[in-house]
Amino acid sequence: MKKIEAVIRKSKFDEVKKALHKTEVNFFSYWDVTGVGNEKQGHVYRGVSYSTSDIQRRMISVVVSDNFLEKAVNVILESAYTGSVGDGKIFVSDIQEAYRIRTKEKGTDSLT
């Protein structure tokens, strides 16, 4: 099993969520995060300069079976893409074990 953590633009969250659901990823966690990225320039809105060094993003966390990893990552890559600096990052790590509390299932059976 693999854990996918994706830091994406908040504006792309609904698109990513819909794409994951279409791919049959029906459960994931998400939360709002703030980070510091490579974007150094500020933005000017109505004559006022705003710093973009603190970037508001949304983090998505999902655990998938090993054979589903590439499909899930590609769905996030495609649906979160804008082509601009600040599109985000995806991190993949190994999950040793998973359990469903209600049924006490373990392993990939607990993911469905």
Secondary structure, DSSP 8 states (H G I E B T S, - for coil): -EEEEEEEEGGGHHHHHHHHHHTT----EEEEEEEE-S----EEETTEEE--SEEEEEEEEEEE-GGGHHHHHHHHHHHH--SSTT-EEEEEEE----B-TTT--BGGGGG-
